[in-house]
């Protein structure tokens, strides 16, 4: 059976979850396809895939902070309503828990922030940490194909 190596192209089902539940779960949908080393999974998650054979289904418990780093208080940022209006719908209403996509400075990608607080002045406090930063992570995987 083919084994996963650092440059493998994979087809797999996987689930990433933390103490509050799943963040990603492909088991009830079509499987994911990805290339190891391309940054689609965290290095800690990729490391656990190495050496697994096609057909294997297993679960790993990853210690707090290892999969997505520690929580960084500097990733909590207030964003002015004026900037939010420039980047999206000027009439958008924000609520705690909403996840908002922001363009990268080069305009070629995006990143997400979760609304933590809406200020009386219209500013919005966003948490740009990964949702599983600083938490223990359960990583379940079913390796369907290895190229």
N, CA, C and O atoms as a GROMACS GRO file, in nm:
protein
  588
    1UNK      N    1   0.083  -0.118   0.000
    1UNK     CA    2   0.000   0.000   0.000
    1UNK      C    3   0.088   0.126   0.000
    1UNK      O    4   0.190   0.131   0.069
    2UNK      N    5   0.048   0.227  -0.078
    2UNK     CA    6   0.126   0.352  -0.077
    2UNK      C    7   0.122   0.419   0.060
    2UNK      O    8   0.019   0.418   0.128
    3UNK      N    9   0.235   0.477   0.099
    3UNK     CA   10   0.247   0.548   0.226
    3UNK      C   11   0.260   0.697   0.201
    3UNK      O   12   0.311   0.740   0.098
    4UNK      N   13   0.212   0.776   0.296
    4UNK     CA   14   0.221   0.921   0.286
    4UNK      C   15   0.364   0.965   0.315
    4UNK      O   16   0.424   0.928   0.416
    5UNK      N   17   0.418   1.046   0.222
    5UNK     CA   18   0.551   1.107   0.236
    5UNK      C   19   0.533   1.259   0.227
    5UNK      O   20   0.424   1.305   0.192
    6UNK      N   21   0.638   1.338   0.258
    6UNK     CA   22   0.621   1.484   0.262
    6UNK      C   23   0.564   1.550   0.136
    6UNK      O   24   0.506   1.658   0.146
    7UNK      N   25   0.578   1.489   0.020
    7UNK     CA   26   0.528   1.553  -0.103
    7UNK      C   27   0.403   1.484  -0.159
    7UNK      O   28   0.366   1.508  -0.274
    8UNK      N   29   0.339   1.401  -0.079
    8UNK     CA   30   0.224   1.324  -0.128
    8UNK      C   31   0.105   1.412  -0.165
    8UNK      O   32   0.081   1.516  -0.103
    9UNK      N   33   0.032   1.368  -0.266
    9UNK     CA   34  -0.097   1.425  -0.302
    9UNK      C   35  -0.200   1.330  -0.244
    9UNK      O   36  -0.194   1.210  -0.271
   10UNK      N   37  -0.294   1.382  -0.165
   10UNK     CA   38  -0.385   1.296  -0.088
   10UNK      C   39  -0.532   1.320  -0.120
   10UNK      O   40  -0.573   1.432  -0.152
   11UNK      N   41  -0.609   1.213  -0.112
   11UNK     CA   42  -0.754   1.221  -0.105
   11UNK      C   43  -0.790   1.160   0.029
   11UNK      O   44  -0.752   1.047   0.060
   12UNK      N   45  -0.865   1.236   0.109
   12UNK     CA   46  -0.895   1.188   0.244
   12UNK      C   47  -1.020   1.255   0.299
   12UNK      O   48  -1.063   1.361   0.254
   13UNK      N   49  -1.075   1.190   0.398
   13UNK     CA   50  -1.177   1.252   0.482
   13UNK      C   51  -1.106   1.289   0.611
   13UNK      O   52  -1.021   1.214   0.660
   14UNK      N   53  -1.140   1.406   0.666
   14UNK     CA   54  -1.081   1.440   0.794
   14UNK      C   55  -1.175   1.529   0.875
   14UNK      O   56  -1.265   1.595   0.823
   15UNK      N   57  -1.147   1.528   1.004
   15UNK     CA   58  -1.224   1.607   1.099
   15UNK      C   59  -1.126   1.671   1.195
   15UNK      O   60  -1.043   1.603   1.254
   16UNK      N   61  -1.138   1.803   1.211
   16UNK     CA   62  -1.061   1.876   1.310
   16UNK      C   63  -1.160   1.933   1.410
   16UNK      O   64  -1.255   2.002   1.372
   17UNK      N   65  -1.137   1.904   1.535
   17UNK     CA   66  -1.228   1.954   1.637
   17UNK      C   67  -1.154   1.993   1.762
   17UNK      O   68  -1.042   1.948   1.788
   18UNK      N   69  -1.218   2.078   1.839
   18UNK     CA   70  -1.163   2.119   1.967
   18UNK      C   71  -1.265   2.094   2.076
   18UNK      O   72  -1.363   2.023   2.055
   19UNK      N   73  -1.241   2.151   2.193
   19UNK     CA   74  -1.333   2.130   2.306
   19UNK      C   75  -1.477   2.172   2.276
   19UNK      O   76  -1.570   2.116   2.334
   20UNK      N   77  -1.497   2.269   2.187
   20UNK     CA   78  -1.633   2.316   2.157
   20UNK      C   79  -1.696   2.243   2.039
   20UNK      O   80  -1.810   2.272   2.002
   21UNK      N   81  -1.625   2.148   1.980
   21UNK     CA   82  -1.681   2.073   1.868
   21UNK      C   83  -1.599   2.086   1.741
   21UNK      O   84  -1.487   2.137   1.743
   22UNK      N   85  -1.656   2.039   1.631
   22UNK     CA   86  -1.585   2.034   1.503
   22UNK      C   87  -1.571   2.173   1.441
   22UNK      O   88  -1.661   2.257   1.449
   23UNK      N   89  -1.456   2.194   1.381
   23UNK     CA   90  -1.431   2.314   1.300
   23UNK      C   91  -1.443   2.276   1.153
   23UNK      O   92  -1.502   2.349   1.073
   24UNK      N   93  -1.387   2.161   1.118
   24UNK     CA   94  -1.395   2.108   0.981
   24UNK      C   95  -1.429   1.961   0.992
   24UNK      O   96  -1.373   1.889   1.075
   25UNK      N   97  -1.523   1.914   0.907
   25UNK     CA   98  -1.556   1.773   0.903
   25UNK      C   99  -1.602   1.739   0.761
   25UNK      O  100  -1.707   1.785   0.717
   26UNK      N  101  -1.522   1.659   0.691
   26UNK     CA  102  -1.555   1.622   0.552
   26UNK      C  103  -1.622   1.485   0.544
   26UNK      O  104  -1.658   1.442   0.434
   27UNK      N  105  -1.639   1.416   0.655
   27UNK     CA  106  -1.692   1.280   0.651
   27UNK      C  107  -1.834   1.270   0.595
   27UNK      O  108  -1.872   1.166   0.542
   28UNK      N  109  -1.912   1.376   0.606
   28UNK     CA  110  -2.050   1.372   0.556
   28UNK      C  111  -2.063   1.437   0.419
   28UNK      O  112  -2.175   1.460   0.372
   29UNK      N  113  -1.952   1.465   0.354
   29UNK     CA  114  -1.952   1.533   0.225
   29UNK      C  115  -1.848   1.463   0.138
   29UNK      O  116  -1.806   1.352   0.167
   30UNK      N  117  -1.807   1.529   0.031
   30UNK     CA  118  -1.705   1.470  -0.055
   30UNK      C  119  -1.569   1.482   0.014
   30UNK      O  120  -1.548   1.574   0.092
   31UNK      N  121  -1.477   1.389  -0.014
   31UNK     CA  122  -1.346   1.394   0.051
   31UNK      C  123  -1.265   1.514   0.002
   31UNK      O  124  -1.292   1.571  -0.103
   32UNK      N  125  -1.166   1.550   0.081
   32UNK     CA  126  -1.075   1.658   0.047
   32UNK      C  127  -0.959   1.603  -0.036
   32UNK      O  128  -0.920   1.487  -0.020
   33UNK      N  129  -0.906   1.686  -0.123
   33UNK     CA  130  -0.783   1.652  -0.194
   33UNK      C  131  -0.684   1.764  -0.163
   33UNK      O  132  -0.719   1.882  -0.170
   34UNK      N  133  -0.564   1.727  -0.129
   34UNK     CA  134  -0.463   1.827  -0.095
   34UNK      C  135  -0.324   1.772  -0.117
   34UNK      O  136  -0.303   1.652  -0.130
   35UNK      N  137  -0.231   1.864  -0.121
   35UNK     CA  138  -0.091   1.830  -0.141
   35UNK      C  139  -0.016   1.860  -0.012
   35UNK      O  140  -0.018   1.974   0.035
   36UNK      N  141   0.049   1.760   0.043
   36UNK     CA  142   0.124   1.780   0.167
   36UNK      C  143   0.236   1.880   0.141
   36UNK      O  144   0.300   1.878   0.036
   37UNK      N  145   0.258   1.967   0.236
   37UNK     CA  146   0.363   2.067   0.224
   37UNK      C  147   0.318   2.196   0.157
   37UNK      O  148   0.397   2.290   0.147
   38UNK      N  149   0.193   2.203   0.113
   38UNK     CA  150   0.143   2.323   0.045
   38UNK      C  151   0.078   2.421   0.141
   38UNK      O  152   0.029   2.525   0.099
   39UNK      N  153   0.078   2.390   0.272
   39UNK     CA  154   0.022   2.481   0.370
   39UNK      C  155  -0.128   2.469   0.389
   39UNK      O  156  -0.189   2.555   0.453
   40UNK      N  157  -0.188   2.365   0.334
   40UNK     CA  158  -0.333   2.348   0.348
   40UNK      C  159  -0.370   2.293   0.486
   40UNK      O  160  -0.483   2.311   0.532
   41UNK      N  161  -0.277   2.225   0.550
   41UNK     CA  162  -0.295   2.176   0.686
   41UNK      C  163  -0.180   2.231   0.770
   41UNK      O  164  -0.074   2.264   0.716
   42UNK      N  165  -0.200   2.241   0.899
   42UNK     CA  166  -0.092   2.290   0.985
   42UNK      C  167   0.022   2.187   0.986
   42UNK      O  168  -0.002   2.068   0.966
   43UNK      N  169   0.146   2.233   1.008
   43UNK     CA  170   0.259   2.140   1.012
   43UNK      C  171   0.240   2.027   1.113
   43UNK      O  172   0.281   1.913   1.087
   44UNK      N  173   0.180   2.056   1.228
   44UNK     CA  174   0.159   1.952   1.331
   44UNK      C  175   0.063   1.845   1.280
   44UNK      O  176   0.081   1.727   1.311
   45UNK      N  177  -0.038   1.884   1.204
   45UNK     CA  178  -0.133   1.788   1.148
   45UNK      C  179  -0.065   1.708   1.037
   45UNK      O  180  -0.077   1.585   1.032
   46UNK      N  181   0.007   1.776   0.948
   46UNK     CA  182   0.078   1.707   0.840
   46UNK      C  183   0.176   1.605   0.895
   46UNK      O  184   0.188   1.495   0.841
   47UNK      N  185   0.247   1.640   1.003
   47UNK     CA  186   0.346   1.550   1.062
   47UNK      C  187   0.282   1.417   1.104
   47UNK      O  188   0.344   1.312   1.092
   48UNK      N  189   0.160   1.423   1.152
   48UNK     CA  190   0.091   1.302   1.196
   48UNK      C  191   0.044   1.216   1.080
   48UNK      O  192   0.018   1.097   1.098
   49UNK      N  193   0.034   1.274   0.962
   49UNK     CA  194  -0.006   1.197   0.844
   49UNK      C  195   0.110   1.116   0.786
   49UNK      O  196   0.089   1.010   0.726
   50UNK      N  197   0.232   1.164   0.804
   50UNK     CA  198   0.348   1.098   0.745
   50UNK      C  199   0.358   0.952   0.788
   50UNK      O  200   0.348   0.920   0.907
   51UNK      N  201   0.376   0.865   0.691
   51UNK     CA  202   0.390   0.723   0.718
   51UNK      C  203   0.260   0.645   0.717
   51UNK      O  204   0.262   0.522   0.714
   52UNK      N  205   0.145   0.715   0.720
   52UNK     CA  206   0.017   0.643   0.715
   52UNK      C  207  -0.001   0.582   0.576
   52UNK      O  208   0.043   0.638   0.476
   53UNK      N  209  -0.065   0.468   0.572
   53UNK     CA  210  -0.090   0.399   0.446
   53UNK      C  211  -0.230   0.428   0.395
   53UNK      O  212  -0.321   0.458   0.472
   54UNK      N  213  -0.244   0.417   0.264
   54UNK     CA  214  -0.374   0.430   0.200
   54UNK      C  215  -0.472   0.333   0.267
   54UNK      O  216  -0.439   0.217   0.290
   55UNK      N  217  -0.593   0.380   0.296
   55UNK     CA  218  -0.696   0.297   0.358
   55UNK      C  219  -0.705   0.309   0.509
   55UNK      O  220  -0.804   0.267   0.569
   56UNK      N  221  -0.602   0.366   0.572
   56UNK     CA  222  -0.600   0.378   0.719
   56UNK      C  223  -0.702   0.480   0.767
   56UNK      O  224  -0.722   0.585   0.705
   57UNK      N  225  -0.766   0.447   0.877
   57UNK     CA  226  -0.853   0.543   0.948
   57UNK      C  227  -0.806   0.546   1.091
   57UNK      O  228  -0.798   0.443   1.157
   58UNK      N  229  -0.773   0.667   1.140
   58UNK     CA  230  -0.719   0.680   1.275
   58UNK      C  231  -0.752   0.818   1.332
   58UNK      O  232  -0.797   0.907   1.260
   59UNK      N  233  -0.729   0.833   1.462
   59UNK     CA  234  -0.755   0.959   1.531
   59UNK      C  235  -0.633   0.995   1.615
   59UNK      O  236  -0.572   0.909   1.679
   60UNK      N  237  -0.596   1.124   1.612
   60UNK     CA  238  -0.485   1.176   1.692
   60UNK      C  239  -0.536   1.284   1.784
   60UNK      O  240  -0.624   1.362   1.747
   61UNK      N  241  -0.482   1.288   1.904
   61UNK     CA  242  -0.508   1.398   1.997
   61UNK      C  243  -0.383   1.486   1.996
   61UNK      O  244  -0.274   1.438   2.027
   62UNK      N  245  -0.398   1.611   1.960
   62UNK     CA  246  -0.286   1.703   1.950
   62UNK      C  247  -0.292   1.799   2.069
   62UNK      O  248  -0.396   1.860   2.092
   63UNK      N  249  -0.182   1.812   2.145
   63UNK     CA  250  -0.182   1.894   2.266
   63UNK      C  251  -0.215   2.041   2.241
   63UNK      O  252  -0.195   2.091   2.130
   64UNK      N  253  -0.265   2.111   2.344
   64UNK     CA  254  -0.300   2.253   2.330
   64UNK      C  255  -0.187   2.336   2.271
   64UNK      O  256  -0.072   2.326   2.313
   65UNK      N  257  -0.222   2.417   2.172
   65UNK     CA  258  -0.126   2.508   2.111
   65UNK      C  259  -0.037   2.449   2.004
   65UNK      O  260   0.025   2.523   1.928
   66UNK      N  261  -0.028   2.317   1.995
   66UNK     CA  262   0.064   2.256   1.898
   66UNK      C  263   0.010   2.263   1.755
   66UNK      O  264   0.086   2.290   1.662
   67UNK      N  265  -0.117   2.240   1.736
   67UNK     CA  266  -0.173   2.235   1.600
   67UNK      C  267  -0.182   2.374   1.536
   67UNK      O  268  -0.152   2.389   1.418
   68UNK      N  269  -0.224   2.474   1.612
   68UNK     CA  270  -0.245   2.608   1.554
   68UNK      C  271  -0.182   2.718   1.637
   68UNK      O  272  -0.221   2.834   1.628
   69UNK      N  273  -0.084   2.682   1.718
   69UNK     CA  274  -0.012   2.780   1.798
   69UNK      C  275  -0.091   2.828   1.918
   69UNK      O  276  -0.208   2.794   1.935
   70UNK      N  277  -0.026   2.908   2.002
   70UNK     CA  278  -0.094   2.964   2.118
   70UNK      C  279  -0.186   3.079   2.076
   70UNK      O  280  -0.170   3.136   1.968
   71UNK      N  281  -0.282   3.112   2.160
   71UNK     CA  282  -0.366   3.230   2.134
   71UNK      C  283  -0.276   3.353   2.150
   71UNK      O  284  -0.198   3.363   2.244
   72UNK      N  285  -0.290   3.445   2.056
   72UNK     CA  286  -0.209   3.565   2.058
   72UNK      C  287  -0.300   3.685   2.082
   72UNK      O  288  -0.384   3.717   1.998
   73UNK      N  289  -0.283   3.754   2.197
   73UNK     CA  290  -0.371   3.867   2.227
   73UNK      C  291  -0.359   3.980   2.123
   73UNK      O  292  -0.452   4.059   2.108
   74UNK      N  293  -0.246   3.988   2.053
   74UNK     CA  294  -0.229   4.091   1.950
   74UNK      C  295  -0.318   4.065   1.828
   74UNK      O  296  -0.334   4.153   1.743
   75UNK      N  297  -0.375   3.945   1.819
   75UNK     CA  298  -0.463   3.912   1.707
   75UNK      C  299  -0.608   3.955   1.734
   75UNK      O  300  -0.697   3.929   1.654
   76UNK      N  301  -0.630   4.021   1.846
   76UNK     CA  302  -0.759   4.080   1.878
   76UNK      C  303  -0.748   4.227   1.835
   76UNK      O  304  -0.667   4.302   1.889
   77UNK      N  305  -0.830   4.267   1.737
   77UNK     CA  306  -0.817   4.401   1.681
   77UNK      C  307  -0.953   4.470   1.668
   77UNK      O  308  -1.051   4.409   1.624
   78UNK      N  309  -0.957   4.596   1.706
   78UNK     CA  310  -1.075   4.679   1.681
   78UNK      C  311  -1.067   4.729   1.538
   78UNK      O  312  -0.962   4.776   1.494
   79UNK      N  313  -1.177   4.719   1.464
   79UNK     CA  314  -1.182   4.766   1.326
   79UNK      C  315  -1.291   4.873   1.318
   79UNK      O  316  -1.404   4.852   1.360
   80UNK      N  317  -1.253   4.989   1.262
   80UNK     CA  318  -1.346   5.102   1.250
   80UNK      C  319  -1.457   5.070   1.152
   80UNK      O  320  -1.438   5.001   1.052
   81UNK      N  321  -1.575   5.122   1.183
   81UNK     CA  322  -1.693   5.100   1.098
   81UNK      C  323  -1.667   5.153   0.956
   81UNK      O  324  -1.713   5.093   0.858
   82UNK      N  325  -1.594   5.263   0.945
   82UNK     CA  326  -1.562   5.322   0.814
   82UNK      C  327  -1.485   5.222   0.729
   82UNK      O  328  -1.515   5.206   0.610
   83UNK      N  329  -1.387   5.155   0.787
   83UNK     CA  330  -1.309   5.056   0.712
   83UNK      C  331  -1.396   4.936   0.674
   83UNK      O  332  -1.386   4.886   0.562
   84UNK      N  333  -1.480   4.892   0.765
   84UNK     CA  334  -1.570   4.780   0.735
   84UNK      C  335  -1.663   4.816   0.619
   84UNK      O  336  -1.691   4.731   0.534
   85UNK      N  337  -1.710   4.939   0.614
   85UNK     CA  338  -1.798   4.984   0.506
   85UNK      C  339  -1.723   4.986   0.373
   85UNK      O  340  -1.779   4.952   0.269
   86UNK      N  341  -1.596   5.027   0.376
   86UNK     CA  342  -1.514   5.029   0.254
   86UNK      C  343  -1.487   4.888   0.202
   86UNK      O  344  -1.479   4.867   0.080
   87UNK      N  345  -1.473   4.794   0.292
   87UNK     CA  346  -1.439   4.656   0.253
   87UNK      C  347  -1.559   4.571   0.215
   87UNK      O  348  -1.544   4.467   0.152
   88UNK      N  349  -1.678   4.614   0.253
   88UNK     CA  350  -1.796   4.531   0.228
   88UNK      C  351  -1.923   4.614   0.220
   88UNK      O  352  -1.922   4.727   0.172
   89UNK      N  353  -2.030   4.556   0.267
   89UNK     CA  354  -2.161   4.621   0.265
   89UNK      C  355  -2.166   4.726   0.376
   89UNK      O  356  -2.153   4.692   0.494
   90UNK      N  357  -2.185   4.855   0.341
   90UNK     CA  358  -2.188   4.960   0.444
   90UNK      C  359  -2.305   4.946   0.542
   90UNK      O  360  -2.303   5.008   0.649
   91UNK      N  361  -2.406   4.866   0.508
   91UNK     CA  362  -2.522   4.850   0.596
   91UNK      C  363  -2.518   4.717   0.674
   91UNK      O  364  -2.615   4.682   0.742
   92UNK      N  365  -2.410   4.647   0.663
   92UNK     CA  366  -2.396   4.516   0.730
   92UNK      C  367  -2.410   4.533   0.881
   92UNK      O  368  -2.355   4.626   0.940
   93UNK      N  369  -2.484   4.442   0.942
   93UNK     CA  370  -2.498   4.438   1.088
   93UNK      C  371  -2.408   4.325   1.139
   93UNK      O  372  -2.414   4.213   1.087
   94UNK      N  373  -2.328   4.353   1.238
   94UNK     CA  374  -2.236   4.253   1.291
   94UNK      C  375  -2.285   4.206   1.428
   94UNK      O  376  -2.333   4.286   1.509
   95UNK      N  377  -2.273   4.076   1.453
   95UNK     CA  378  -2.314   4.018   1.580
   95UNK      C  379  -2.202   3.929   1.632
   95UNK      O  380  -2.126   3.871   1.554
   96UNK      N  381  -2.192   3.917   1.762
   96UNK     CA  382  -2.092   3.831   1.825
   96UNK      C  383  -2.104   3.690   1.766
   96UNK      O  384  -2.212   3.634   1.759
   97UNK      N  385  -1.989   3.636   1.725
   97UNK     CA  386  -1.985   3.502   1.666
   97UNK      C  387  -1.980   3.502   1.515
   97UNK      O  388  -1.941   3.402   1.455
   98UNK      N  389  -2.018   3.612   1.451
   98UNK     CA  390  -2.009   3.620   1.304
   98UNK      C  391  -1.864   3.605   1.262
   98UNK      O  392  -1.773   3.654   1.330
   99UNK      N  393  -1.842   3.537   1.152
   99UNK     CA  394  -1.709   3.526   1.094
   99UNK      C  395  -1.708   3.607   0.965
   99UNK      O  396  -1.793   3.588   0.877
  100UNK      N  397  -1.612   3.697   0.955
  100UNK     CA  398  -1.605   3.791   0.843
  100UNK      C  399  -1.475   3.769   0.767
  100UNK      O  400  -1.369   3.755   0.827
  101UNK      N  401  -1.485   3.766   0.634
  101UNK     CA  402  -1.367   3.752   0.549
  101UNK      C  403  -1.311   3.891   0.516
  101UNK      O  404  -1.386   3.982   0.481
  102UNK      N  405  -1.181   3.905   0.526
  102UNK     CA  406  -1.111   4.029   0.491
  102UNK      C  407  -1.012   4.000   0.380
  102UNK      O  408  -0.951   3.892   0.378
  103UNK      N  409  -0.993   4.093   0.286
  103UNK     CA  410  -0.893   4.071   0.181
  103UNK      C  411  -0.753   4.091   0.237
  103UNK      O  412  -0.731   4.174   0.325
  104UNK      N  413  -0.658   4.015   0.184
  104UNK     CA  414  -0.518   4.038   0.220
  104UNK      C  415  -0.474   4.170   0.156
  104UNK      O  416  -0.536   4.216   0.060
  105UNK      N  417  -0.368   4.231   0.208
  105UNK     CA  418  -0.324   4.360   0.152
  105UNK      C  419  -0.295   4.355   0.001
  105UNK      O  420  -0.314   4.455  -0.069
  106UNK      N  421  -0.250   4.239  -0.049
  106UNK     CA  422  -0.222   4.230  -0.192
  106UNK      C  423  -0.347   4.201  -0.275
  106UNK      O  424  -0.342   4.202  -0.398
  107UNK      N  425  -0.460   4.176  -0.207
  107UNK     CA  426  -0.586   4.152  -0.277
  107UNK      C  427  -0.598   4.014  -0.338
  107UNK      O  428  -0.698   3.986  -0.404
  108UNK      N  429  -0.500   3.928  -0.319
  108UNK     CA  430  -0.501   3.796  -0.382
  108UNK      C  431  -0.562   3.687  -0.296
  108UNK      O  432  -0.593   3.578  -0.345
  109UNK      N  433  -0.578   3.714  -0.169
  109UNK     CA  434  -0.633   3.612  -0.079
  109UNK      C  435  -0.725   3.675   0.023
  109UNK      O  436  -0.768   3.790   0.009
  110UNK      N  437  -0.755   3.598   0.126
  110UNK     CA  438  -0.839   3.650   0.233
  110UNK      C  439  -0.803   3.581   0.364
  110UNK      O  440  -0.737   3.478   0.366
  111UNK      N  441  -0.849   3.641   0.472
  111UNK     CA  442  -0.834   3.583   0.605
  111UNK      C  443  -0.961   3.615   0.681
  111UNK      O  444  -1.036   3.705   0.645
  112UNK      N  445  -0.985   3.540   0.787
  112UNK     CA  446  -1.112   3.553   0.859
  112UNK      C  447  -1.090   3.605   1.000
  112UNK      O  448  -0.986   3.581   1.063
  113UNK      N  449  -1.190   3.676   1.047
  113UNK     CA  450  -1.193   3.721   1.185
  113UNK      C  451  -1.331   3.697   1.243
  113UNK      O  452  -1.432   3.714   1.174
  114UNK      N  453  -1.335   3.657   1.369
  114UNK     CA  454  -1.463   3.634   1.437
  114UNK      C  455  -1.498   3.755   1.521
  114UNK      O  456  -1.413   3.808   1.593
  115UNK      N  457  -1.623   3.798   1.513
  115UNK     CA  458  -1.669   3.914   1.592
  115UNK      C  459  -1.677   3.873   1.739
  115UNK      O  460  -1.741   3.775   1.776
  116UNK      N  461  -1.608   3.952   1.822
  116UNK     CA  462  -1.607   3.927   1.966
  116UNK      C  463  -1.695   4.028   2.038
  116UNK      O  464  -1.760   3.995   2.138
  117UNK      N  465  -1.697   4.152   1.987
  117UNK     CA  466  -1.773   4.258   2.053
  117UNK      C  467  -1.805   4.366   1.950
  117UNK      O  468  -1.725   4.394   1.861
  118UNK      N  469  -1.922   4.426   1.964
  118UNK     CA  470  -1.960   4.541   1.881
  118UNK      C  471  -1.968   4.661   1.974
  118UNK      O  472  -2.048   4.663   2.068
  119UNK      N  473  -1.886   4.762   1.946
  119UNK     CA  474  -1.881   4.880   2.032
  119UNK      C  475  -1.996   4.976   2.005
  119UNK      O  476  -2.055   4.975   1.897
  120UNK      N  477  -2.027   5.057   2.104
  120UNK     CA  478  -2.133   5.157   2.091
  120UNK      C  479  -2.100   5.260   1.982
  120UNK      O  480  -2.190   5.321   1.925
  121UNK      N  481  -1.970   5.277   1.954
  121UNK     CA  482  -1.927   5.374   1.854
  121UNK      C  483  -1.923   5.314   1.713
  121UNK      O  484  -1.880   5.380   1.618
  122UNK      N  485  -1.968   5.189   1.699
  122UNK     CA  486  -1.971   5.125   1.568
  122UNK      C  487  -1.849   5.041   1.537
  122UNK      O  488  -1.850   4.961   1.443
  123UNK      N  489  -1.742   5.059   1.616
  123UNK     CA  490  -1.624   4.974   1.594
  123UNK      C  491  -1.659   4.830   1.629
  123UNK      O  492  -1.750   4.803   1.708
  124UNK      N  493  -1.585   4.737   1.569
  124UNK     CA  494  -1.608   4.594   1.593
  124UNK      C  495  -1.476   4.531   1.634
  124UNK      O  496  -1.373   4.550   1.569
  125UNK      N  497  -1.480   4.454   1.744
  125UNK     CA  498  -1.362   4.382   1.790
  125UNK      C  499  -1.361   4.245   1.725
  125UNK      O  500  -1.454   4.166   1.742
  126UNK      N  501  -1.255   4.216   1.651
  126UNK     CA  502  -1.239   4.088   1.582
  126UNK      C  503  -1.127   4.008   1.646
  126UNK      O  504  -1.027   4.064   1.692
  127UNK      N  505  -1.145   3.878   1.648
  127UNK     CA  506  -1.041   3.784   1.689
  127UNK      C  507  -0.991   3.716   1.562
  127UNK      O  508  -1.064   3.642   1.497
  128UNK      N  509  -0.865   3.744   1.526
  128UNK     CA  510  -0.806   3.687   1.406
  128UNK      C  511  -0.724   3.562   1.435
  128UNK      O  512  -0.658   3.509   1.345
  129UNK      N  513  -0.726   3.513   1.559
  129UNK     CA  514  -0.662   3.386   1.592
  129UNK      C  515  -0.738   3.273   1.521
  129UNK      O  516  -0.858   3.285   1.495
  130UNK      N  517  -0.669   3.164   1.491
  130UNK     CA  518  -0.738   3.045   1.442
  130UNK      C  519  -0.834   3.001   1.552
  130UNK      O  520  -0.800   3.010   1.670
  131UNK      N  521  -0.953   2.952   1.517
  131UNK     CA  522  -1.050   2.911   1.620
  131UNK      C  523  -0.996   2.806   1.717
  131UNK      O  524  -1.044   2.796   1.830
  132UNK      N  525  -0.896   2.727   1.675
  132UNK     CA  526  -0.841   2.623   1.762
  132UNK      C  527  -0.705   2.662   1.823
  132UNK      O  528  -0.640   2.577   1.885
  133UNK      N  529  -0.663   2.787   1.806
  133UNK     CA  530  -0.536   2.831   1.865
  133UNK      C  531  -0.541   2.815   2.016
  133UNK      O  532  -0.639   2.852   2.081
  134UNK      N  533  -0.434   2.758   2.071
  134UNK     CA  534  -0.425   2.742   2.215
  134UNK      C  535  -0.507   2.630   2.273
  134UNK      O  536  -0.510   2.612   2.395
  135UNK      N  537  -0.575   2.553   2.189
  135UNK     CA  538  -0.662   2.446   2.238
  135UNK      C  539  -0.609   2.309   2.196
  135UNK      O  540  -0.532   2.297   2.100
  136UNK      N  541  -0.652   2.207   2.268
  136UNK     CA  542  -0.623   2.072   2.224
  136UNK      C  543  -0.712   2.043   2.102
  136UNK      O  544  -0.824   2.093   2.092
  137UNK      N  545  -0.659   1.963   2.010
  137UNK     CA  546  -0.727   1.936   1.884
  137UNK      C  547  -0.738   1.786   1.863
  137UNK      O  548  -0.642   1.712   1.884
  138UNK      N  549  -0.857   1.742   1.822
  138UNK     CA  550  -0.876   1.604   1.779
  138UNK      C  551  -0.871   1.604   1.628
  138UNK      O  552  -0.944   1.679   1.562
  139UNK      N  553  -0.785   1.520   1.572
  139UNK     CA  554  -0.769   1.509   1.428
  139UNK      C  555  -0.800   1.365   1.389
  139UNK      O  556  -0.724   1.274   1.420
  140UNK      N  557  -0.912   1.346   1.321
  140UNK     CA  558  -0.952   1.214   1.273
  140UNK      C  559  -0.934   1.213   1.122
  140UNK      O  560  -0.971   1.310   1.054
  141UNK      N  561  -0.878   1.105   1.069
  141UNK     CA  562  -0.851   1.099   0.926
  141UNK      C  563  -0.880   0.961   0.871
  141UNK      O  564  -0.856   0.860   0.938
  142UNK      N  565  -0.931   0.957   0.748
  142UNK     CA  566  -0.945   0.833   0.670
  142UNK      C  567  -0.872   0.860   0.539
  142UNK      O  568  -0.919   0.939   0.457
  143UNK      N  569  -0.759   0.795   0.520
  143UNK     CA  570  -0.678   0.815   0.400
  143UNK      C  571  -0.737   0.730   0.288
  143UNK      O  572  -0.734   0.608   0.294
  144UNK      N  573  -0.792   0.796   0.185
  144UNK     CA  574  -0.856   0.725   0.075
  144UNK      C  575  -0.758   0.695  -0.036
  144UNK      O  576  -0.758   0.585  -0.091
  145UNK      N  577  -0.673   0.794  -0.070
  145UNK     CA  578  -0.579   0.774  -0.179
  145UNK      C  579  -0.450   0.850  -0.155
  145UNK      O  580  -0.452   0.959  -0.098
  146UNK      N  581  -0.337   0.793  -0.199
  146UNK     CA  582  -0.206   0.854  -0.186
  146UNK      C  583  -0.136   0.847  -0.321
  146UNK      O  584  -0.119   0.739  -0.377
  147UNK      N  585  -0.096   0.962  -0.373
  147UNK     CA  586  -0.017   0.967  -0.498
  147UNK      C  587   0.116   1.032  -0.470
  147UNK      O  588   0.198   1.046  -0.562
   0.00000   0.00000   0.00000
